[in-house]
């Protein structure tokens, strides 16, 4: 067992170049099946309409998105393609960030406004609006920060960093209730959704359409490969565990990861953490739940070290590493 910076190396093994691909070098058909678009949605279309449009243009059987945006709301709407849709719920757990224009029904002083806003930082109770994509039941959501960017009369521009599933429209209403004057949301833009952000290479609908048309008309894949990123680049802070080529196909069939299949493991993993199982080429095989901390994973000689939660890689990408008996 050796140390390699942020990783503990259990064993060394070269990956077979005849199986799999580095994420950016996949053939386009496979690239799209394991891809995601960091889309900047304009006001107007619904999230469902945008996903259906992309799915149809790319001739995909499956596509999804990372959190519904109301038609009038603009901003970051991650669109997962093909098999990447299997893990979107895991990827979006790191929360969302919005810039909101709230209109107070009276001109309230800044000091009083700041005092009211501070009451909504931390866990809050929310009842989803009547028109919402979820069951209407009281629930708790965490608001990590609210920063007042600008105030002009009754209009308040603020940035909200919060847990996924927080309703900003309801937040504005509740701030108004606490102030005793009433308030409503005038405009909203999502600037971050999980690991996706405005600054992280977002693309407009026009850019997506141009890339697809260039590919279909001339066979030039360059713009499309720029618009669609490999799902591996969206893993963010997921801790990683690299496995042998011989263990990949078993994971693709839903098997749990046994100790002999481990090559190196990122430090800091605790039992119960969701981790990314990676090949030697940097491909995501799937997500799993660690059954022991990093040090035990690296030192163990037998037993299950991670239980498979979601598989992204297609079966047959790597050869079987087990006999049929």
N, C-alpha and C positions, 0 to 999 in steps of 0.2 A: 504494500500500500504506500503510495507516494502522494506528495502535495503538489498541486499545480495552480497556484494563485487562489482563485475562488472555488476550485474543485479539489476533491479527493480522488486520486487515481487508484482504482482497484486493480486494473489490468490494462494492457496495451494490445490493440488489435487493429489492423488496417481494414478499412471498409472495401468491399468488392466494387470496382468501378462499373461492372456489368449489370448491376442492379440499383434501381433508384437513381435520383439526380439531386444535385445541389438545388435548393429551392428556386433560384433565379434561372436555372438552366433546364427546367422541366419543359418538355414539349407543350405547346400551347393548350392542347386538349386537357392535359393533366394540370397545367398551370392554372387554368380557369376553375377546375374542380377543387383546388386547394387555395383559392384566392379570396381577397376581400378588397372592396373599394371604399376609401375614405371620402364619402360623398358630402359635398356642401349643398344641401337641399335648399331650393328657393322657396319663398312663400307661394302658395297656390296648390300644388298637387299634394295628395295625402302620401304618407309613407308607403302604404300598400300599393298605390298607383305607381310610385317610383320603382319599387322592387319588381313589380309585374312588368314594367317597361324594360328594365335592364335584363330580367330573366328571358323575356321574349327575344330581344335583340341578340343575346348571346346564345340562344337556343339551348338553355339549361333547363333541366327538369326541376331543379330546386334552387331557391335563393331565399335569404332572410335579411332581417335588419336588426340593429342593436338599439331598440327602444323607439317607440312611436313618437313622431312629432306631429302636432296638429297641422292641418293644411296651411294656416296663416303663419306658422312658426318656421323660421329658417335655421340653417346651421348643420352641424355635423350629424350625419346619418350613416353609420357604417353598414355596408351591404355585404353580406357573406354569400359566397357562391359555392354551389355544389356541396361537397362534403364538409366544408368549413362551417356550414350552418349548425353542425352538431355541437359546436363548442361556444357559440355566441353568448349563451347565458353565463358561462364561466368568465369569458373575456370582459364582459360588461360589469363585473362586480366591483370594479375600482371606482365607481361613481361618475357623476356628470357635473358639468359646469355651465352656467348660463349667464348671459348679460340681459338684464330685464329693465324695461321702462315701466315703472309703476306710477300711476296717477292717484294722488291723494285727493279726497273730496273737500279738503280744506288745506290752507297753507300752514303747515306745521313747522315749528322751529327745528333747526338741525340737532340741537342737544336732545330735545324730546324724541325726535325721530330715531337717533342713534340708540337711545335708551330702550325704545320699543323693539327695534331690530335685534338688539343683543339678546332679547328674551327668546328669540327663535333660533339661536345657535345651540346645537346639541340635539338630543332626541326630541322630536315633536310628534304629537298626534295629528293625523290627517284623515279626513273622510274624502275619498276620491269624488270628483264631480259626477253629476248624474250621467253626463256623456263622457265615458271613459272606457279604456280598453280592458279594465280589470273589474272584478267583483267589487261592488260598493260596500265596503266594510271598514270600520275604524282600524287604523294601523299606525305603527310607529315608523318614522323615517328620521335619519340623521342629517342635520344640516351642519356642515363642517365650518363654513364661514360665510358671512355676508359683508361685502364691502361696498359702502356708498361711494360711487365714482363721481357723481355730480348731482346737484339739486338746483332746480330753477323753478321757483314758485311751487306749484303743486306736483311738478314732475320730478321723479327721483330715478336716476340711472344707477343700477347696482349690479354687482357681480355675485352670483350665488354658487357655492361649491357644495354639492349635496350627494346623498345616497341615491342610487338609481331608484326610480319609482316615486320621487318627490314631485308633487304638483306645484309648480311655481305660481300658477293662477290662484290656487287656493292659499298659498303662502302670502301673496299680496293682499288677498281678502282678509286673512286673519290678522295681518299687521294693521290694516285699517280698523278692524274691530277693536284691537287692543288700544289703538290711539283714540278711539271713540269718534272718529270722523268718517270712516269708510275709505276704501281704496280698491282699485282694480288694476289688472295688468293691461297695459296698452300694447306693448310690443315685447317679443321674446326672441332671443337667438341662442342656440346651443353652441358653445365654443369648444366643448370637450365632451366626449362620450367614451368612458373607459380609457384605453390607451390612445384613442384617436383624437386629434385636435386640429384647429385651424392651421397651426404652425407646423403640423406634421405631414404636409404634403396632401392637403385636401384637393378635390377636383369637382368642378361644376358639372351639371348635366350636359352642357354643351361640349365640355372637354371629353366626357365619356362618349357622347355620340360621335364626335370627330374621330376618336380613336377606333371605335367599332367600324365606322364607315371606311376609314383608311385600310383597315385590315380586310374587310369584305371586298373592297374594290381593287386593291392591289396586292394583297397578301402580306403587306408590311405590318409586322406585329409590334414594332418598337413603341408606338404610342400606347397601345393596349397594355403592354407589359409595364408601362410607366403608370398608367391609371390603376391597374390591378396589382396589388402587392401580395406576395406569398403570405399565407396565414402565419408563418413562422415570425414574420416581422411585426406581428400584432400581439405577440405573447407577453410583451411588457415585462412585468416583474415576476412572472411564473418561474419558480426554481426549476432547474433542468437536470435530467438524469439521462446519460448517454448509454445506449445498449448495444449489444453485439448484433451483427447482421443476422445471425442464426436465431435470435430471439424475436425479430421483427414480425414475422408471419404469424407466430403464435399470438402475439398481442393483437394483430389485425383480426384474428378469429375470436377475440374476446378473452383470451387467457390472461391471468394475472402474471406479473413479472416476478420471476424467481431469482434468487441471489446470483446463480451462475451467469445470468444474462447481463449483469452490470459491468460497465467499463469504468465510468467515472460519474461522480455525483457532486452536485453543487453543495457548498457548505450552508449550514443554517436551516436545513429542512427539519421539520418536527413531525412526529407521528400525527397523521390526520391532515397534513397539508396537501393541497392539490398541486401536482407537479407535472411538468411536460416531459414525456418520454421521447427522446431524440435519437436519430441514427448518427453514425459517424460522419455523414454528409451534411448534417444540420437539418434533416427533415423531421417534421413533427409526425410521430406515429399516432399519438393520442395523449389524453390526459388521464392521470391516475391519482389515487390517494395513497400517500406514503403510509406504511404500517410501522415505521421506525425512523429515528433521526438519521441524519447523514452519516455520522460516524459508525453506527451499527450497520447501515446499508453497505458501507465500504468494507467493513470487517467481517460480515457474516459469510458463511460458506454454504448455507442452505436455507430453505424457507422462502416465503413470499415477502418481498420487500415493498411492493406497491400493488394495489388492486385497481384494475382498469375501470375507468369511469366512462370515457368516450373515445372512440377510435376515429381518426381522420384519414389515415392512409388506406388506400384501396388494397383489398386482398390480392395476393399474387405479385405485388411489387417486388418482394424478396422471396427467395425459395424457402421451402419448409426446412426448419432446422431440427425436426424430430422425425422419428421413424413411425410407421403405422403399426408396428408390433407384428 
